[in-house]
């Protein structure tokens, strides 16, 4: 009996299980669909993984009962991607070894057994390079036009730095008396190449030529900076200077990306009475005009061409930039008013600029202030982008046409507008 009861109970249980599961087996199987929206970051600098509650809409279809939408809350591991920019300092080690040999701007190999300690600079550009690289304490002599940074004139006045004449008229006796172990010179200044350097070399004084005034663009300037970095063993300082200059140049160029109008520009070295000398397309100033969003009307020429009025009027410049040293800007503008340049669009629209003092220096000297020169020229050419130039050494003419009431004769007068600092 006991066995019969056990068998009966087992059969009942089995039958119950079969009956309970038979309808779902014969009907459609349950289907669960989950839709999740993910946010993807293309740029990831850091990730944080955390457990956060997540609400997921779930639709469940069942053979017995259908639930339209069920909202469930569950715990999910979520990776949060953060875009973070942090200043990074990269420390590199540069091995400085001596002796070392460099090839200067004339293609000469110059050997250095140790860093120069007493240096003579023969042009303002070179002087600016040396001080920008932190080498001012090694300078014992400069040319008479070197005036930047201000420490140069201060040291000259304190007799800590001697003046050795002009770039084209160096005082050889003065240079020799300073006992320099290096005299830095500039390619393209003929007397330095043909007269001064050979004489100094004969007396056992080492010379090195840089591109300086013959620079055609910022890369020639970078070449000079890196050359000096190698000569003095300050390569890292040289790279810092180069990167700083390039960053400022990039800022100017970036603002001009969407500018389509490029005004025609005439640059004159001195007033018209000096001969209408301009800057060709392969010069430092030509590069400044082009990079600042202008069209240099003398770009088809090489070097420093002497133009004539017929050619200038055929190009009809919209902007005239005159660089002068030691002259009254009012007199320059007055002189222009009596020349055919008064028939140009530049004159008629009052866009004639006279650069004096420091403004003249930075545009005329290829050196570490190249980015400052570019910014200034960009302000002159595209004030709608950069704003009007705000320097008291940049004088802009203001053309006013008045009429004498008594004679009813148009009288053209010239005024001067000076931007405030």
C-alpha positions as CSV (number, residue, x, y, z in Angstrom):
1,X,0.0,0.0,0.0
2,X,2.7,2.4,0.9
3,X,4.3,1.8,-2.5
4,X,1.1,2.4,-4.3
5,X,0.5,5.7,-2.5
6,X,4.0,6.8,-3.3
7,X,3.6,6.0,-7.0
8,X,0.2,7.7,-7.1
9,X,1.6,10.9,-5.6
10,X,4.5,10.9,-8.0
11,X,2.2,10.5,-11.0
12,X,0.0,13.3,-9.8
13,X,2.9,15.6,-9.4
14,X,4.2,14.8,-12.8
15,X,0.8,15.3,-14.4
16,X,0.4,18.7,-12.6
17,X,3.8,19.9,-13.9
18,X,3.0,18.9,-17.4
19,X,-0.4,20.5,-17.3
20,X,1.0,23.7,-15.8
21,X,3.7,24.2,-18.5
22,X,1.7,22.9,-21.5
23,X,-0.1,26.2,-22.5
24,X,3.0,28.4,-22.7
25,X,4.8,25.7,-24.6
26,X,2.1,25.5,-27.2
27,X,1.8,29.4,-27.4
28,X,4.3,32.1,-28.4
29,X,7.5,32.3,-26.3
30,X,8.0,35.4,-24.2
31,X,10.1,38.1,-25.9
32,X,11.9,41.0,-24.1
33,X,13.2,44.0,-26.0
34,X,15.3,46.7,-24.4
35,X,16.3,50.0,-26.1
36,X,19.1,52.0,-24.6
37,X,20.5,55.4,-25.7
38,X,24.2,55.8,-25.4
39,X,26.3,59.0,-25.7
40,X,29.6,58.6,-27.4
41,X,32.5,61.1,-27.0
42,X,35.0,61.1,-29.8
43,X,37.7,62.8,-27.7
44,X,38.4,61.3,-24.3
45,X,41.1,62.4,-22.0
46,X,40.0,60.7,-18.8
47,X,37.4,58.1,-17.7
48,X,35.6,57.4,-14.5
49,X,33.6,54.2,-13.9
50,X,30.8,54.3,-11.3
51,X,27.6,52.5,-10.4
52,X,24.5,54.7,-11.0
53,X,20.8,54.0,-11.0
54,X,19.4,53.7,-14.6
55,X,15.8,53.8,-15.7
56,X,15.2,51.6,-18.8
57,X,11.9,51.4,-20.7
58,X,11.0,47.7,-21.1
59,X,8.3,46.2,-23.4
60,X,7.3,42.6,-22.5
61,X,5.1,40.4,-24.6
62,X,3.9,37.2,-23.1
63,X,1.7,34.3,-24.2
64,X,-0.4,34.6,-21.1
65,X,-0.6,38.3,-20.4
66,X,0.7,41.3,-22.3
67,X,2.2,44.3,-20.4
68,X,2.5,47.3,-22.6
69,X,5.4,49.2,-21.0
70,X,7.1,48.5,-17.8
71,X,9.6,51.0,-16.3
72,X,12.2,49.4,-14.2
73,X,15.0,50.9,-12.2
74,X,18.2,49.0,-12.0
75,X,21.9,49.5,-11.0
76,X,24.3,49.8,-14.0
77,X,28.0,50.3,-14.3
78,X,28.4,53.5,-16.3
79,X,31.6,54.9,-17.7
80,X,31.7,58.7,-17.6
81,X,34.0,60.3,-20.1
82,X,35.5,63.7,-19.3
83,X,37.1,66.0,-21.8
84,X,39.8,67.8,-19.8
85,X,42.7,70.0,-20.9
86,X,45.5,70.4,-18.4
87,X,48.7,72.3,-18.8
88,X,51.5,69.9,-19.2
89,X,55.2,70.6,-18.5
90,X,57.5,68.4,-20.6
91,X,61.0,68.2,-19.2
92,X,63.7,67.2,-21.7
93,X,67.4,66.7,-21.2
94,X,69.7,68.1,-23.9
95,X,73.3,67.1,-23.9
96,X,75.5,70.0,-24.6
97,X,78.9,69.0,-25.8
98,X,82.0,70.9,-26.9
99,X,83.7,71.4,-29.3
100,X,80.9,71.9,-31.9
101,X,80.9,73.2,-35.4
102,X,78.1,75.2,-37.1
103,X,77.6,76.4,-40.7
104,X,76.8,80.1,-40.8
105,X,74.7,82.1,-43.3
106,X,77.6,82.3,-45.7
107,X,78.0,78.6,-45.7
108,X,81.3,78.7,-43.7
109,X,82.0,76.1,-41.1
110,X,82.8,77.8,-37.7
111,X,84.2,75.7,-34.8
112,X,83.6,76.6,-31.2
113,X,85.6,74.9,-28.4
114,X,83.4,76.6,-25.7
115,X,80.5,79.0,-25.5
116,X,81.5,82.6,-26.4
117,X,81.8,84.9,-23.4
118,X,82.6,88.3,-25.0
119,X,80.4,89.1,-28.0
120,X,80.0,92.1,-30.4
121,X,76.8,92.6,-32.3
122,X,77.0,94.6,-35.5
123,X,73.2,95.1,-36.3
124,X,70.1,95.8,-34.2
125,X,68.5,92.5,-35.2
126,X,71.4,90.5,-33.8
127,X,71.3,92.5,-30.6
128,X,67.6,91.8,-30.1
129,X,68.3,88.1,-30.7
130,X,71.0,87.9,-28.0
131,X,68.9,89.6,-25.4
132,X,65.8,87.6,-26.3
133,X,67.9,84.5,-25.6
134,X,69.1,85.8,-22.2
135,X,72.6,86.4,-23.5
136,X,72.8,90.1,-22.8
137,X,75.4,89.6,-20.1
138,X,77.9,88.4,-22.8
139,X,77.5,91.4,-25.1
140,X,80.4,93.9,-24.9
141,X,79.7,95.9,-28.0
142,X,76.8,96.9,-30.3
143,X,76.2,99.1,-33.3
144,X,74.9,102.6,-32.9
145,X,71.3,101.8,-33.9
146,X,70.8,99.0,-31.3
147,X,68.2,100.3,-28.9
148,X,66.1,97.4,-27.8
149,X,65.4,96.1,-25.3
150,X,65.6,99.2,-23.2
151,X,68.4,97.5,-21.2
152,X,70.7,98.0,-24.1
153,X,70.7,101.8,-23.9
154,X,70.9,101.6,-20.2
155,X,74.1,99.4,-20.4
156,X,75.5,101.7,-23.0
157,X,75.0,104.7,-20.8
158,X,76.7,102.9,-18.0
159,X,79.6,102.2,-20.2
160,X,79.1,98.4,-19.8
161,X,78.5,98.0,-23.5
162,X,80.5,99.9,-26.1
163,X,79.2,101.4,-29.4
164,X,81.3,100.1,-32.3
165,X,79.9,102.3,-35.1
166,X,77.2,101.6,-37.7
167,X,76.6,98.3,-39.5
168,X,78.2,99.7,-42.7
169,X,80.9,101.7,-41.0
170,X,82.2,99.6,-38.1
171,X,85.0,100.9,-35.9
172,X,87.6,98.2,-36.2
173,X,89.9,99.5,-33.6
174,X,87.1,99.8,-31.1
175,X,86.1,96.2,-31.8
176,X,89.6,94.8,-31.4
177,X,90.0,96.8,-28.1
178,X,87.1,94.9,-26.6
179,X,88.9,91.6,-27.1
180,X,85.8,89.7,-28.2
181,X,85.9,86.0,-28.8
182,X,83.0,86.3,-31.4
183,X,81.7,89.1,-33.7
184,X,78.3,88.5,-35.1
185,X,77.6,89.9,-38.5
186,X,74.8,90.1,-41.0
187,X,74.6,88.5,-44.5
188,X,73.8,91.0,-47.2
189,X,75.7,93.9,-45.7
190,X,78.5,94.1,-48.2
191,X,81.2,95.8,-46.2
192,X,80.8,93.2,-43.4
193,X,81.2,90.4,-45.9
194,X,84.0,91.8,-48.0
195,X,86.0,94.1,-45.6
196,X,85.3,93.8,-41.9
197,X,85.1,90.0,-41.5
198,X,88.3,89.2,-43.4
199,X,90.3,91.8,-41.4
200,X,89.0,90.5,-38.1
201,X,89.7,86.9,-39.1
202,X,93.3,87.9,-40.0
203,X,93.7,89.2,-36.4
204,X,92.4,86.0,-35.0
205,X,88.9,87.2,-34.0
206,X,86.2,84.8,-34.9
207,X,83.2,86.0,-36.9
208,X,79.8,84.4,-37.6
209,X,77.2,85.5,-40.2
210,X,73.5,85.3,-39.6
211,X,70.7,85.8,-42.1
212,X,69.2,88.8,-40.2
213,X,68.4,91.6,-42.6
214,X,68.3,89.2,-45.6
215,X,65.5,87.2,-44.0
216,X,62.5,86.4,-46.3
217,X,60.1,85.1,-43.7
218,X,59.7,83.9,-40.1
219,X,61.6,80.6,-40.9
220,X,64.8,82.6,-41.7
221,X,64.4,84.3,-38.3
222,X,63.9,80.9,-36.6
223,X,67.1,79.7,-38.3
224,X,69.1,82.6,-36.8
225,X,67.6,82.0,-33.3
226,X,68.4,78.3,-33.4
227,X,71.9,79.0,-34.8
228,X,72.6,81.2,-31.8
229,X,71.1,78.6,-29.5
230,X,73.6,76.1,-30.7
231,X,76.6,78.4,-30.7
232,X,76.0,79.4,-27.0
233,X,74.6,76.1,-25.9
234,X,71.1,77.4,-25.1
235,X,69.1,75.3,-27.5
236,X,66.1,75.0,-25.1
237,X,65.9,78.8,-24.7
238,X,66.0,79.1,-28.5
239,X,63.0,76.7,-28.9
240,X,61.0,78.6,-26.3
241,X,61.5,81.9,-28.2
242,X,60.6,80.3,-31.5
243,X,57.5,78.7,-30.2
244,X,56.4,81.9,-28.6
245,X,56.8,83.8,-31.9
246,X,55.0,81.1,-33.9
247,X,52.1,81.0,-31.5
248,X,51.5,84.8,-32.0
249,X,51.8,84.5,-35.7
250,X,49.2,81.7,-35.7
251,X,46.8,83.9,-33.8
252,X,47.0,86.6,-36.4
253,X,46.7,84.2,-39.3
254,X,43.8,82.4,-37.7
255,X,41.7,85.6,-37.5
256,X,42.2,86.2,-41.3
257,X,40.9,82.8,-42.4
258,X,37.5,84.1,-43.4
259,X,38.8,87.4,-44.9
260,X,38.4,87.5,-48.6
261,X,39.1,91.2,-49.4
262,X,42.9,91.8,-49.7
263,X,43.7,95.5,-50.1
264,X,46.6,96.6,-52.4
265,X,49.5,97.9,-50.3
266,X,52.5,100.1,-51.2
267,X,55.4,100.2,-48.7
268,X,57.9,103.0,-49.1
269,X,61.3,103.2,-47.3
270,X,61.3,106.9,-46.7
271,X,59.4,109.8,-48.2
272,X,59.0,110.0,-52.0
273,X,62.0,112.3,-52.3
274,X,64.2,109.4,-51.2
275,X,63.5,107.6,-54.5
276,X,60.3,105.5,-54.1
277,X,62.2,102.5,-52.7
278,X,59.9,99.6,-51.8
279,X,60.0,96.0,-50.6
280,X,59.9,93.1,-53.1
281,X,58.0,89.9,-52.7
282,X,60.9,88.0,-51.4
283,X,61.7,90.3,-48.5
284,X,60.8,90.3,-44.8
285,X,58.4,93.3,-45.3
286,X,56.9,91.6,-48.3
287,X,56.1,88.6,-46.2
288,X,54.6,90.8,-43.5
289,X,52.2,92.4,-46.0
290,X,51.1,89.1,-47.5
291,X,50.7,87.3,-44.2
292,X,48.7,90.2,-42.8
293,X,46.1,89.9,-45.5
294,X,47.3,92.4,-48.1
295,X,48.6,92.4,-51.6
296,X,52.1,93.9,-52.0
297,X,52.1,95.8,-55.3
298,X,55.8,95.3,-55.6
299,X,55.6,91.6,-55.0
300,X,56.7,90.8,-58.6
301,X,60.1,92.3,-57.8
302,X,63.0,90.8,-55.8
303,X,64.9,92.6,-53.1
304,X,64.3,96.3,-52.7
305,X,63.1,97.8,-56.0
306,X,63.0,101.5,-56.9
307,X,59.5,102.1,-58.3
308,X,58.2,105.0,-60.4
309,X,55.0,107.0,-60.3
310,X,53.7,105.5,-63.5
311,X,53.9,102.0,-62.1
312,X,52.5,102.9,-58.7
313,X,49.4,104.7,-60.3
314,X,48.8,101.7,-62.5
315,X,48.6,99.5,-59.4
316,X,46.5,102.1,-57.5
317,X,47.4,101.1,-53.9
318,X,44.6,101.3,-51.4
319,X,47.0,101.6,-48.5
320,X,50.4,103.4,-48.4
321,X,52.8,102.6,-45.5
322,X,55.9,104.8,-45.2
323,X,58.7,104.0,-42.8
324,X,60.9,106.8,-41.7
325,X,63.6,107.4,-39.1
326,X,64.1,110.7,-37.5
327,X,61.6,112.6,-39.6
328,X,58.4,114.5,-38.7
329,X,55.5,112.5,-40.0
330,X,53.6,115.7,-40.8
331,X,56.3,116.7,-43.3
332,X,56.2,113.3,-44.9
333,X,52.4,113.5,-45.4
334,X,52.7,117.1,-46.7
335,X,55.4,116.0,-49.2
336,X,53.1,113.2,-50.5
337,X,50.3,115.7,-51.0
338,X,52.4,117.4,-53.7
339,X,53.2,114.2,-55.6
340,X,51.2,111.9,-58.0
341,X,50.6,109.6,-54.9
342,X,47.7,112.1,-54.1
343,X,45.8,110.5,-57.0
344,X,45.8,107.0,-55.4
345,X,42.9,105.4,-53.6
346,X,45.0,105.3,-50.5
347,X,45.3,109.1,-50.4
348,X,41.7,109.7,-51.4
349,X,40.4,107.5,-48.6
350,X,42.9,108.7,-46.0
351,X,44.7,105.4,-45.7
352,X,48.3,106.7,-45.7
353,X,50.4,105.7,-42.6
354,X,53.7,106.9,-41.5
355,X,55.7,104.7,-39.2
356,X,58.3,106.3,-37.0
357,X,60.4,105.4,-33.9
358,X,59.8,101.9,-32.5
359,X,57.1,101.1,-35.2
360,X,59.7,101.8,-37.9
361,X,62.2,99.6,-36.0
362,X,60.0,96.5,-35.7
363,X,58.9,96.5,-39.3
364,X,62.4,97.2,-40.6
365,X,64.3,94.7,-38.4
366,X,63.8,91.0,-38.9
367,X,64.1,89.7,-35.4
368,X,62.3,88.3,-32.3
369,X,59.6,91.1,-32.5
370,X,58.4,89.8,-35.9
371,X,55.0,88.8,-34.4
372,X,54.6,92.4,-33.1
373,X,55.4,93.7,-36.5
374,X,52.8,91.4,-38.1
375,X,50.1,92.4,-35.6
376,X,50.7,96.1,-36.3
377,X,50.6,95.6,-40.1
378,X,47.4,93.5,-39.8
379,X,45.8,96.3,-37.8
380,X,46.7,98.7,-40.6
381,X,45.5,96.5,-43.4
382,X,42.4,95.0,-41.7
383,X,41.2,97.3,-38.9
384,X,37.7,95.7,-39.3
385,X,39.2,92.5,-37.9
386,X,41.9,93.7,-35.5
387,X,40.8,97.2,-34.7
388,X,42.6,100.4,-35.5
389,X,46.3,100.4,-34.6
390,X,46.8,102.1,-31.3
391,X,50.3,103.5,-31.3
392,X,51.5,107.0,-31.1
393,X,54.4,106.1,-33.5
394,X,52.0,105.2,-36.2
395,X,50.6,108.4,-37.8
396,X,47.6,108.1,-40.1
397,X,46.7,111.0,-42.4
398,X,43.1,112.4,-42.3
399,X,42.1,114.0,-45.6
400,X,39.7,116.9,-45.3
401,X,38.3,118.8,-48.2
402,X,37.1,122.3,-47.4
403,X,35.7,125.1,-49.5
404,X,36.4,128.7,-49.1
405,X,33.0,130.4,-48.9
406,X,34.2,133.7,-50.3
407,X,36.0,132.3,-53.3
408,X,34.0,129.1,-53.7
409,X,37.3,127.3,-54.6
410,X,37.9,123.8,-53.3
411,X,40.9,123.7,-51.2
412,X,42.5,120.4,-50.2
413,X,44.2,120.4,-46.9
414,X,46.1,117.7,-45.1
415,X,45.5,116.9,-41.4
416,X,47.3,114.4,-39.2
417,X,45.5,111.9,-37.0
418,X,47.6,110.2,-34.2
419,X,46.3,107.1,-32.5
420,X,46.4,107.2,-28.8
421,X,48.3,104.6,-26.9
